[in-house]
Amino acid sequence: MPRYIDPFIDFGFKYIFGREESKPLLMDFLNELLREEPGFVPIVKIDFLDKEKIRSGRKTRGVIYDIHCECSNGRRFTVEMQNQPQPYFFDRIIYYAAKGIVDQGMAGKDWKYSYLPVYCISFMKFVMEGYENRFRIEAALCDLETREPFSDKLRFIFLQTPVFGKTYPEECNTAFERWMYNIINLSEMDTVAFMDQNSVFKSLDSMASYAMLSEQDRRAYDADVKAYRDLRGQIEYAETKGKEKGRVEGRAEGRAEEKAEIIKELWQQGMGLDFIAGVAKITVNKVKEILNID
């Protein structure tokens, strides 16, 4: 096993960012992520809300949970963290954000719609079609004519890690870039980078250590790793068998047919379009074509 757990595995992401012990790490990361926001004020307090939503089972895999943040000026907002792709990814994130607002509603005629803003932050280990060259995609409610902010109640930040663009530690110039470098490369590292520059990365070094997991946590993490590898293995097997079939039959369709069968099987198991496309290394539109769906 590698020295550190993988933050892009469901259990790994929740273990590193979603526990009481994780709050200093999460607060530092969010502050660096939002530092360039207009009127930025540091987050000084984080609470995990009691309505935590952990999706389980193949049809709803992914880590989605609410984080209540309070800034030094008293401003509060809720963050929805999302790690794994789902069918109709952008649409689902908008739904989660809307639900984060609706869940704040209070019964009774005296409620004045005084709900907190909701931020949705998504770590994406895949690239959305049409956004192939953008690492950070940001969206908010704005006036279509002036492009000025219309409301601060909804905010979306998508981080497409395959196009991060920083291959070596010395290429990272900001604290946020250093955070992303560590998150993206953590499962393949021998030592967490930048520990001499920020003590928070020393905490990450111990927090993400595979050797420090309890026996129960280790079993849970290993099960998640196996599930992901099984999916990847199915696709690679299809590609290999397809090549062999293509050579025997003298035509290229062999490989495509084998891959198409695995794609259909993954879809039947409830895997999302973006996830299937990422694992199969084809576009979402191509996946839809194979599945014969709109």
C-alpha positions in Angstrom: 0.0 0.0 0.0 1.1 3.6 -0.6 2.2 5.7 2.4 -0.9 8.0 2.3 -4.6 7.3 1.6 -6.1 8.6 -1.6 -8.4 11.7 -1.1 -10.2 10.8 -4.3 -11.5 7.6 -2.8 -14.8 8.1 -0.9 -13.4 7.0 2.5 -10.1 8.9 2.0 -11.8 12.2 1.2 -14.1 12.0 4.3 -11.3 10.8 6.6 -9.0 13.7 5.6 -11.6 16.5 5.4 -14.7 15.4 7.2 -13.8 14.7 10.8 -13.5 16.8 13.9 -9.7 16.4 13.8 -9.8 17.6 10.2 -11.2 21.0 10.9 -7.9 22.9 10.9 -7.0 21.3 7.6 -10.3 22.1 6.0 -10.4 25.6 7.3 -7.0 26.4 5.9 -7.8 24.9 2.6 -11.1 26.8 2.3 -9.4 30.1 3.2 -6.8 29.6 0.5 -9.5 28.6 -2.0 -11.6 31.7 -1.3 -8.7 34.2 -0.7 -9.2 35.9 -4.1 -12.9 36.3 -3.6 -14.1 40.0 -3.5 -14.4 41.1 0.1 -12.7 38.0 1.4 -12.9 37.5 5.2 -11.1 34.6 6.8 -13.1 31.6 8.1 -12.5 31.2 11.8 -15.0 28.4 12.7 -16.3 25.3 11.0 -19.1 23.0 12.1 -20.3 19.8 10.5 -24.0 20.0 10.3 -26.1 17.3 11.9 -27.9 16.7 8.6 -24.8 15.2 7.2 -25.5 13.2 4.0 -23.2 10.4 3.2 -24.3 8.6 0.0 -23.8 4.8 0.1 -24.2 2.0 -2.4 -23.2 1.9 -6.0 -26.0 4.0 -7.3 -25.2 7.0 -5.1 -21.5 6.8 -4.5 -19.8 10.0 -3.5 -19.1 12.2 -0.5 -21.5 15.0 -0.1 -21.8 16.8 3.3 -22.6 20.2 4.7 -20.1 22.3 6.4 -21.2 25.4 8.3 -18.6 28.2 8.2 -18.3 31.4 10.2 -16.0 34.2 9.2 -14.2 36.7 11.5 -16.8 39.4 10.7 -19.7 37.1 11.7 -20.7 36.2 8.2 -21.8 32.6 7.9 -22.3 30.3 4.9 -22.8 26.6 4.2 -20.4 24.6 2.0 -21.5 21.4 0.2 -18.4 19.2 -0.5 -18.6 16.8 -3.5 -15.9 14.5 -4.7 -17.2 11.8 -7.0 -19.0 12.3 -10.4 -22.6 11.5 -10.7 -25.0 11.3 -13.7 -25.8 14.8 -15.0 -23.1 16.2 -12.8 -23.7 20.0 -13.0 -27.5 19.5 -12.7 -27.0 17.4 -9.5 -24.7 20.0 -8.0 -27.3 22.7 -8.6 -29.9 20.5 -7.0 -27.7 19.9 -3.9 -27.2 23.7 -3.6 -30.9 24.4 -3.9 -31.6 21.7 -1.3 -29.0 23.3 1.0 -31.1 26.5 0.9 -34.5 24.8 1.2 -33.3 22.8 4.2 -32.7 26.1 6.1 -36.4 27.0 5.8 -38.5 27.4 8.9 -42.2 26.7 9.5 -44.5 29.6 10.2 -45.6 32.8 8.6 -43.0 34.9 10.5 -40.0 33.5 8.7 -38.4 36.2 6.5 -36.4 33.9 4.2 -33.2 34.7 6.2 -31.1 31.8 4.9 -27.4 31.5 4.7 -25.5 31.5 1.3 -24.6 28.1 0.0 -21.2 27.3 -1.6 -20.8 24.1 -3.6 -17.1 23.0 -4.0 -16.4 20.0 -6.2 -13.2 18.1 -6.6 -13.3 16.5 -10.0 -10.9 13.8 -11.1 -12.3 14.1 -14.6 -12.9 16.9 -17.1 -16.3 18.1 -18.3 -16.9 18.3 -22.0 -16.5 21.9 -23.2 -14.2 22.8 -20.2 -11.1 20.8 -21.3 -8.6 23.6 -20.6 -10.0 25.1 -17.4 -8.8 23.9 -14.0 -11.1 26.2 -12.0 -14.7 26.8 -13.1 -16.7 29.3 -11.1 -20.4 30.2 -11.3 -22.8 32.5 -9.4 -26.0 34.4 -9.8 -25.5 37.5 -11.9 -27.3 40.1 -14.0 -27.0 38.9 -17.6 -26.7 42.4 -19.0 -24.2 44.0 -16.6 -22.5 40.7 -15.5 -22.6 42.2 -11.9 -23.5 39.9 -9.0 -27.3 39.6 -8.5 -27.1 37.6 -5.2 -24.5 36.0 -3.0 -26.8 33.1 -2.0 -25.4 30.6 -4.5 -21.8 30.0 -5.4 -20.2 27.1 -7.4 -16.5 26.2 -7.6 -15.5 23.2 -9.7 -11.8 22.1 -9.6 -10.9 19.9 -12.5 -7.7 18.2 -11.2 -6.6 16.6 -14.5 -5.8 20.1 -15.9 -4.2 21.5 -12.7 -1.0 22.0 -14.7 1.6 21.9 -11.9 3.8 18.9 -12.3 6.5 19.7 -9.8 6.4 21.3 -6.3 8.6 24.2 -7.4 6.0 25.3 -9.9 3.5 26.0 -7.1 3.6 29.7 -6.2 0.6 30.2 -3.9 -0.7 28.4 -0.8 -3.7 27.2 -2.8 -1.6 25.7 -5.5 0.5 23.9 -2.8 -2.7 22.6 -1.3 -3.9 21.3 -4.7 -0.5 19.8 -5.5 -0.7 17.7 -2.3 -4.3 16.7 -2.7 -3.8 15.6 -6.3 -0.5 13.7 -5.7 -1.0 12.5 -2.1 -1.6 8.8 -2.8 1.7 8.5 -4.8 3.9 10.5 -2.5 6.6 9.3 -0.2 6.4 12.6 1.8 3.9 15.4 1.8 5.3 18.4 0.1 5.8 21.9 1.6 5.9 20.8 5.2 8.8 23.2 5.8 6.6 26.1 4.5 3.3 25.5 6.4 2.7 23.5 9.5 -0.7 22.5 8.2 1.0 20.1 5.8 2.7 18.4 8.7 -0.9 17.7 10.0 -1.8 16.4 6.6 1.2 14.1 6.7 -0.1 12.4 9.9 -3.8 12.7 9.1 -3.5 11.0 5.8 -1.1 8.2 6.8 -2.3 4.8 5.9 -0.3 3.3 8.7 -2.2 5.4 11.3 -5.6 4.0 10.3 -7.4 1.8 12.8 -8.1 -1.7 11.8 -11.8 -0.9 11.1 -10.9 2.3 9.1 -8.3 0.3 7.1 -10.9 -2.3 6.1 -13.3 0.5 5.0 -10.7 2.3 3.0 -9.4 -0.9 1.4 -12.9 -1.8 0.4 -13.3 1.5 -1.4 -10.0 1.1 -3.1 -10.9 -2.3 -4.3 -14.3 -1.1 -5.7 -12.5 1.6 -7.8 -9.8 -0.7 -9.0 -12.4 -3.3 -10.0 -14.1 -0.7 -12.2 -10.9 0.3 -13.8 -9.9 -3.3 -14.3 -13.1 -4.0 -16.1 -12.4 -1.3 -18.6 -8.8 -2.3 -19.1 -9.9 -5.9 -19.6 -12.4 -4.8 -22.3 -9.7 -2.8 -24.1 -7.3 -5.8 -24.1 -9.9 -8.3 -25.2 -11.1 -5.9 -27.8 -7.6 -5.5 -29.3 -7.2 -9.3 -29.4 -10.6 -9.7 -31.1 -9.8 -7.0 -33.5 -6.5 -8.8 -34.5 -8.2 -12.1 -34.9 -11.1 -10.8 -36.9 -9.1 -8.3 -38.8 -11.3 -5.3 -37.9 -11.3 -2.5 -35.4 -14.8 -3.2 -34.1 -13.6 -5.9 -31.8 -12.1 -3.5 -29.3 -15.1 -1.1 -29.4 -17.6 -3.9 -28.9 -15.9 -5.2 -25.8 -15.6 -1.7 -24.3 -19.2 -0.9 -25.1 -20.4 -4.0 -23.2 -18.5 -2.9 -20.1 -19.8 0.6 -20.4 -23.4 -0.8 -20.5 -22.7 -2.9 -17.5 -21.3 0.0 -15.5 -24.4 2.1 -16.4 -26.7 -0.7 -15.2 -24.7 -0.7 -11.9 -25.6 2.9 -11.5 -22.3 4.6 -12.3 -22.5 8.2 -13.6 -21.9 9.3 -17.2 -19.0 11.4 -16.2 -17.4 8.7 -14.2 -17.8 6.1 -17.0 -16.4 8.6 -19.5 -13.4 9.3 -17.3 -12.6 5.6 -16.7 -13.2 4.7 -20.3 -11.2 7.7 -21.6 -14.0 8.8 -24.0 -16.4 11.8 -24.1 -19.7 11.8 -22.3 -21.5 12.2 -25.7 -19.8 9.0 -26.9 -21.0 7.2 -23.7 -24.5 8.4 -24.4 -24.2 7.2 -28.0 -23.2 3.7 -26.8 -26.0 3.7 -24.2 -28.5 5.1 -26.8 -29.7 7.8 -24.4 -30.1 11.6 -24.8 
